[in-house]
Amino acid sequence: MKNVLIFGATGGIGESVARLFASKGYSIGIHYVGNKDKANTLSNEFNKSGAKNIIVEGDISDENQVIQIYKKTKKALGSIDVVINTAGIMKLSPIKTLDLNIFDDIIRINVRGAFIASKYALEYLSKEGSLLNFSTTVTRAQTVNYGAYAASKSAVETMTLILAREAKGINIRINAIAPGPVATPLFTAGKTDEQIKAISQLNPMERIGMPDDIAEAVFSIISSKWINGQVIFVNGGMA
């Protein structure tokens, strides 16, 4: 049996990833910040299905809290074979009018958080382990109003690829996945039905991605022993 720690497991994509990995026989580290009810719901669901799990809370941008998340997960599950970082925030605004306090929050969670989680993944992952960070298709599409979010995720892509090369010799695979628009509260917040429909037409599949689409891609990347140092775009052909 293998064990996975999922940062942001109570988010729209994180929840689907957690459920898929549990169905594949993994024990689950359910990380959350704020949404305790959702974490408990997932844990109860996994308990009923026989999937071993632990709930861990903490601010991903706080080094000491992240260390405790890793320690608690490893102690409860015995090892950490996979780390998946879905945690992140997204605030949309033209660059010209974006409040810099909001910009700082985006950088703190999306960049500093990913940096800390990745840094300590190398320490706590088991041999032949795997780390997967989350980026976004917007780094390729350059969509207006996504300037701060895209900048933060571009940083995640770059640090992920560098870390994969720095991990030479320790047999840990490190990649990033870059989803396109996905039907989660993070994406739909503030958008009208007309806007969402228009966005769905930007890819040849003519629909918005679903959380399960991304979860399946995540599992495929983790399962492959020869994918390393890559950013995998999963967007139905949008970009």
Contacts in CASP RR format, 6 or more apart in sequence:
PFRMAT RR
TARGET T0000
AUTHOR 0000-0000-0000
METHOD contacts of the structure
MODEL  1
MKNVLIFGATGGIGESVARLFASKGYSIGIHYVGNKDKANTLSNEFNKSG
AKNIIVEGDISDENQVIQIYKKTKKALGSIDVVINTAGIMKLSPIKTLDL
NIFDDIIRINVRGAFIASKYALEYLSKEGSLLNFSTTVTRAQTVNYGAYA
ASKSAVETMTLILAREAKGINIRINAIAPGPVATPLFTAGKTDEQIKAIS
QLNPMERIGMPDDIAEAVFSIISSKWINGQVIFVNGGMA
1 25 0 8 1.000
1 26 0 8 1.000
1 27 0 8 1.000
1 52 0 8 1.000
2 25 0 8 1.000
2 26 0 8 1.000
2 27 0 8 1.000
2 81 0 8 1.000
2 82 0 8 1.000
3 26 0 8 1.000
3 27 0 8 1.000
3 28 0 8 1.000
3 29 0 8 1.000
3 73 0 8 1.000
3 77 0 8 1.000
3 78 0 8 1.000
3 79 0 8 1.000
3 80 0 8 1.000
3 81 0 8 1.000
3 82 0 8 1.000
4 21 0 8 1.000
4 26 0 8 1.000
4 27 0 8 1.000
4 28 0 8 1.000
4 29 0 8 1.000
4 80 0 8 1.000
4 81 0 8 1.000
4 82 0 8 1.000
4 83 0 8 1.000
4 84 0 8 1.000
4 222 0 8 1.000
5 29 0 8 1.000
5 31 0 8 1.000
5 56 0 8 1.000
5 69 0 8 1.000
5 70 0 8 1.000
5 73 0 8 1.000
5 80 0 8 1.000
5 82 0 8 1.000
5 83 0 8 1.000
5 84 0 8 1.000
6 14 0 8 1.000
6 17 0 8 1.000
6 18 0 8 1.000
6 21 0 8 1.000
6 28 0 8 1.000
6 29 0 8 1.000
6 30 0 8 1.000
6 31 0 8 1.000
6 84 0 8 1.000
6 86 0 8 1.000
7 31 0 8 1.000
7 60 0 8 1.000
7 69 0 8 1.000
7 83 0 8 1.000
7 84 0 8 1.000
7 85 0 8 1.000
7 86 0 8 1.000
7 87 0 8 1.000
7 117 0 8 1.000
8 14 0 8 1.000
8 31 0 8 1.000
8 32 0 8 1.000
8 33 0 8 1.000
8 60 0 8 1.000
8 85 0 8 1.000
8 86 0 8 1.000
8 87 0 8 1.000
8 88 0 8 1.000
9 15 0 8 1.000
9 17 0 8 1.000
9 18 0 8 1.000
9 28 0 8 1.000
9 29 0 8 1.000
9 30 0 8 1.000
9 31 0 8 1.000
9 32 0 8 1.000
9 39 0 8 1.000
9 42 0 8 1.000
9 86 0 8 1.000
10 30 0 8 1.000
10 32 0 8 1.000
10 34 0 8 1.000
10 35 0 8 1.000
10 38 0 8 1.000
10 39 0 8 1.000
10 42 0 8 1.000
11 35 0 8 1.000
11 38 0 8 1.000
11 86 0 8 1.000
11 184 0 8 1.000
11 185 0 8 1.000
11 186 0 8 1.000
12 182 0 8 1.000
12 184 0 8 1.000
12 185 0 8 1.000
12 186 0 8 1.000
12 211 0 8 1.000
13 86 0 8 1.000
13 134 0 8 1.000
13 179 0 8 1.000
13 182 0 8 1.000
13 184 0 8 1.000
13 211 0 8 1.000
13 214 0 8 1.000
13 215 0 8 1.000
14 84 0 8 1.000
14 86 0 8 1.000
14 211 0 8 1.000
14 215 0 8 1.000
15 38 0 8 1.000
15 42 0 8 1.000
15 211 0 8 1.000
16 211 0 8 1.000
16 212 0 8 1.000
16 214 0 8 1.000
16 215 0 8 1.000
17 84 0 8 1.000
17 86 0 8 1.000
17 214 0 8 1.000
17 215 0 8 1.000
17 218 0 8 1.000
17 219 0 8 1.000
18 28 0 8 1.000
18 29 0 8 1.000
18 30 0 8 1.000
18 42 0 8 1.000
18 46 0 8 1.000
19 42 0 8 1.000
19 45 0 8 1.000
19 215 0 8 1.000
20 212 0 8 1.000
20 215 0 8 1.000
20 216 0 8 1.000
20 218 0 8 1.000
20 219 0 8 1.000
21 28 0 8 1.000
21 82 0 8 1.000
21 219 0 8 1.000
22 28 0 8 1.000
22 46 0 8 1.000
22 49 0 8 1.000
22 51 0 8 1.000
22 53 0 8 1.000
23 49 0 8 1.000
24 219 0 8 1.000
25 51 0 8 1.000
26 51 0 8 1.000
26 82 0 8 1.000
27 51 0 8 1.000
27 52 0 8 1.000
27 53 0 8 1.000
27 77 0 8 1.000
28 42 0 8 1.000
28 46 0 8 1.000
28 51 0 8 1.000
28 52 0 8 1.000
28 53 0 8 1.000
28 54 0 8 1.000
29 53 0 8 1.000
29 54 0 8 1.000
29 55 0 8 1.000
29 56 0 8 1.000
29 73 0 8 1.000
29 76 0 8 1.000
29 77 0 8 1.000
30 39 0 8 1.000
30 42 0 8 1.000
30 43 0 8 1.000
30 53 0 8 1.000
30 54 0 8 1.000
30 55 0 8 1.000
30 56 0 8 1.000
31 56 0 8 1.000
31 57 0 8 1.000
31 58 0 8 1.000
31 60 0 8 1.000
31 69 0 8 1.000
31 87 0 8 1.000
32 38 0 8 1.000
32 39 0 8 1.000
32 55 0 8 1.000
32 56 0 8 1.000
32 57 0 8 1.000
32 58 0 8 1.000
33 57 0 8 1.000
33 58 0 8 1.000
33 59 0 8 1.000
33 60 0 8 1.000
33 87 0 8 1.000
34 57 0 8 1.000
36 57 0 8 1.000
39 55 0 8 1.000
39 57 0 8 1.000
40 55 0 8 1.000
42 53 0 8 1.000
43 53 0 8 1.000
43 55 0 8 1.000
46 52 0 8 1.000
46 53 0 8 1.000
47 53 0 8 1.000
52 77 0 8 1.000
54 72 0 8 1.000
54 73 0 8 1.000
54 76 0 8 1.000
54 77 0 8 1.000
56 68 0 8 1.000
56 69 0 8 1.000
56 72 0 8 1.000
56 73 0 8 1.000
58 65 0 8 1.000
58 66 0 8 1.000
58 68 0 8 1.000
58 69 0 8 1.000
59 65 0 8 1.000
60 66 0 8 1.000
60 85 0 8 1.000
60 87 0 8 1.000
60 88 0 8 1.000
60 109 0 8 1.000
60 113 0 8 1.000
60 114 0 8 1.000
60 116 0 8 1.000
60 117 0 8 1.000
61 108 0 8 1.000
61 109 0 8 1.000
61 112 0 8 1.000
61 113 0 8 1.000
61 116 0 8 1.000
62 116 0 8 1.000
63 116 0 8 1.000
66 113 0 8 1.000
66 116 0 8 1.000
66 117 0 8 1.000
66 120 0 8 1.000
67 120 0 8 1.000
70 80 0 8 1.000
70 120 0 8 1.000
70 121 0 8 1.000
70 123 0 8 1.000
70 124 0 8 1.000
71 124 0 8 1.000
73 80 0 8 1.000
73 124 0 8 1.000
74 80 0 8 1.000
74 124 0 8 1.000
79 126 0 8 1.000
80 124 0 8 1.000
80 125 0 8 1.000
80 126 0 8 1.000
81 125 0 8 1.000
81 126 0 8 1.000
81 128 0 8 1.000
81 129 0 8 1.000
81 130 0 8 1.000
82 125 0 8 1.000
82 129 0 8 1.000
82 130 0 8 1.000
82 131 0 8 1.000
82 132 0 8 1.000
82 222 0 8 1.000
83 117 0 8 1.000
83 121 0 8 1.000
83 124 0 8 1.000
83 125 0 8 1.000
83 130 0 8 1.000
83 131 0 8 1.000
83 132 0 8 1.000
84 131 0 8 1.000
84 132 0 8 1.000
84 218 0 8 1.000
84 222 0 8 1.000
85 114 0 8 1.000
85 117 0 8 1.000
85 118 0 8 1.000
85 131 0 8 1.000
85 132 0 8 1.000
85 133 0 8 1.000
85 134 0 8 1.000
86 134 0 8 1.000
87 109 0 8 1.000
87 113 0 8 1.000
87 114 0 8 1.000
87 117 0 8 1.000
87 134 0 8 1.000
88 109 0 8 1.000
88 110 0 8 1.000
88 134 0 8 1.000
88 186 0 8 1.000
89 105 0 8 1.000
89 106 0 8 1.000
89 109 0 8 1.000
89 110 0 8 1.000
89 186 0 8 1.000
90 106 0 8 1.000
90 146 0 8 1.000
90 149 0 8 1.000
90 186 0 8 1.000
90 187 0 8 1.000
91 98 0 8 1.000
91 102 0 8 1.000
91 105 0 8 1.000
91 106 0 8 1.000
91 148 0 8 1.000
91 149 0 8 1.000
92 145 0 8 1.000
92 146 0 8 1.000
92 149 0 8 1.000
93 99 0 8 1.000
93 102 0 8 1.000
93 145 0 8 1.000
93 148 0 8 1.000
94 144 0 8 1.000
94 145 0 8 1.000
95 147 0 8 1.000
95 148 0 8 1.000
98 147 0 8 1.000
98 148 0 8 1.000
102 148 0 8 1.000
103 148 0 8 1.000
106 148 0 8 1.000
106 149 0 8 1.000
106 152 0 8 1.000
107 148 0 8 1.000
107 151 0 8 1.000
107 152 0 8 1.000
110 149 0 8 1.000
110 152 0 8 1.000
110 153 0 8 1.000
110 155 0 8 1.000
110 156 0 8 1.000
111 152 0 8 1.000
111 155 0 8 1.000
111 156 0 8 1.000
111 159 0 8 1.000
114 133 0 8 1.000
114 155 0 8 1.000
114 156 0 8 1.000
114 159 0 8 1.000
114 160 0 8 1.000
115 159 0 8 1.000
117 133 0 8 1.000
118 131 0 8 1.000
118 133 0 8 1.000
118 159 0 8 1.000
118 160 0 8 1.000
118 163 0 8 1.000
118 174 0 8 1.000
121 131 0 8 1.000
121 172 0 8 1.000
122 131 0 8 1.000
122 163 0 8 1.000
122 167 0 8 1.000
122 170 0 8 1.000
122 172 0 8 1.000
125 131 0 8 1.000
125 172 0 8 1.000
127 170 0 8 1.000
127 171 0 8 1.000
127 172 0 8 1.000
128 171 0 8 1.000
128 172 0 8 1.000
129 171 0 8 1.000
129 172 0 8 1.000
129 173 0 8 1.000
130 172 0 8 1.000
130 173 0 8 1.000
130 174 0 8 1.000
130 175 0 8 1.000
130 222 0 8 1.000
131 163 0 8 1.000
131 172 0 8 1.000
131 173 0 8 1.000
131 174 0 8 1.000
131 175 0 8 1.000
132 174 0 8 1.000
132 175 0 8 1.000
132 176 0 8 1.000
132 177 0 8 1.000
132 218 0 8 1.000
132 221 0 8 1.000
132 222 0 8 1.000
133 156 0 8 1.000
133 160 0 8 1.000
133 174 0 8 1.000
133 175 0 8 1.000
133 176 0 8 1.000
133 177 0 8 1.000
134 153 0 8 1.000
134 156 0 8 1.000
134 176 0 8 1.000
134 177 0 8 1.000
134 178 0 8 1.000
134 179 0 8 1.000
135 153 0 8 1.000
135 154 0 8 1.000
135 156 0 8 1.000
135 157 0 8 1.000
135 160 0 8 1.000
135 176 0 8 1.000
135 177 0 8 1.000
135 178 0 8 1.000
135 231 0 8 1.000
136 146 0 8 1.000
136 149 0 8 1.000
136 150 0 8 1.000
136 153 0 8 1.000
136 178 0 8 1.000
136 179 0 8 1.000
136 180 0 8 1.000
137 178 0 8 1.000
137 179 0 8 1.000
137 180 0 8 1.000
137 181 0 8 1.000
137 233 0 8 1.000
137 234 0 8 1.000
137 235 0 8 1.000
137 238 0 8 1.000
137 239 0 8 1.000
138 146 0 8 1.000
138 147 0 8 1.000
138 149 0 8 1.000
138 150 0 8 1.000
138 153 0 8 1.000
138 180 0 8 1.000
139 150 0 8 1.000
139 153 0 8 1.000
139 154 0 8 1.000
139 157 0 8 1.000
139 178 0 8 1.000
140 178 0 8 1.000
140 233 0 8 1.000
140 239 0 8 1.000
141 238 0 8 1.000
141 239 0 8 1.000
142 150 0 8 1.000
143 150 0 8 1.000
153 178 0 8 1.000
156 176 0 8 1.000
157 176 0 8 1.000
157 178 0 8 1.000
157 231 0 8 1.000
160 174 0 8 1.000
160 175 0 8 1.000
160 176 0 8 1.000
160 229 0 8 1.000
160 231 0 8 1.000
161 176 0 8 1.000
161 229 0 8 1.000
161 230 0 8 1.000
161 231 0 8 1.000
163 174 0 8 1.000
164 173 0 8 1.000
164 174 0 8 1.000
164 175 0 8 1.000
164 228 0 8 1.000
164 229 0 8 1.000
165 229 0 8 1.000
167 174 0 8 1.000
173 225 0 8 1.000
173 227 0 8 1.000
173 228 0 8 1.000
173 229 0 8 1.000
174 228 0 8 1.000
174 229 0 8 1.000
175 221 0 8 1.000
175 227 0 8 1.000
175 228 0 8 1.000
175 229 0 8 1.000
175 230 0 8 1.000
175 231 0 8 1.000
175 232 0 8 1.000
176 230 0 8 1.000
176 231 0 8 1.000
176 232 0 8 1.000
177 214 0 8 1.000
177 217 0 8 1.000
177 218 0 8 1.000
177 221 0 8 1.000
177 231 0 8 1.000
177 232 0 8 1.000
177 234 0 8 1.000
178 231 0 8 1.000
178 232 0 8 1.000
178 233 0 8 1.000
178 234 0 8 1.000
178 235 0 8 1.000
179 209 0 8 1.000
179 214 0 8 1.000
179 217 0 8 1.000
179 234 0 8 1.000
179 235 0 8 1.000
180 209 0 8 1.000
180 233 0 8 1.000
180 234 0 8 1.000
180 235 0 8 1.000
180 236 0 8 1.000
180 238 0 8 1.000
180 239 0 8 1.000
181 187 0 8 1.000
181 199 0 8 1.000
181 200 0 8 1.000
181 202 0 8 1.000
181 208 0 8 1.000
181 209 0 8 1.000
181 235 0 8 1.000
181 238 0 8 1.000
182 208 0 8 1.000
182 209 0 8 1.000
182 210 0 8 1.000
182 211 0 8 1.000
182 213 0 8 1.000
182 214 0 8 1.000
183 208 0 8 1.000
183 209 0 8 1.000
183 210 0 8 1.000
183 211 0 8 1.000
184 211 0 8 1.000
187 208 0 8 1.000
188 196 0 8 1.000
191 199 0 8 1.000
196 208 0 8 1.000
199 208 0 8 1.000
200 206 0 8 1.000
200 207 0 8 1.000
200 208 0 8 1.000
202 238 0 8 1.000
203 235 0 8 1.000
203 236 0 8 1.000
203 237 0 8 1.000
203 238 0 8 1.000
204 236 0 8 1.000
204 237 0 8 1.000
205 236 0 8 1.000
205 237 0 8 1.000
209 236 0 8 1.000
213 234 0 8 1.000
214 234 0 8 1.000
217 232 0 8 1.000
217 234 0 8 1.000
221 227 0 8 1.000
221 232 0 8 1.000
233 239 0 8 1.000
END
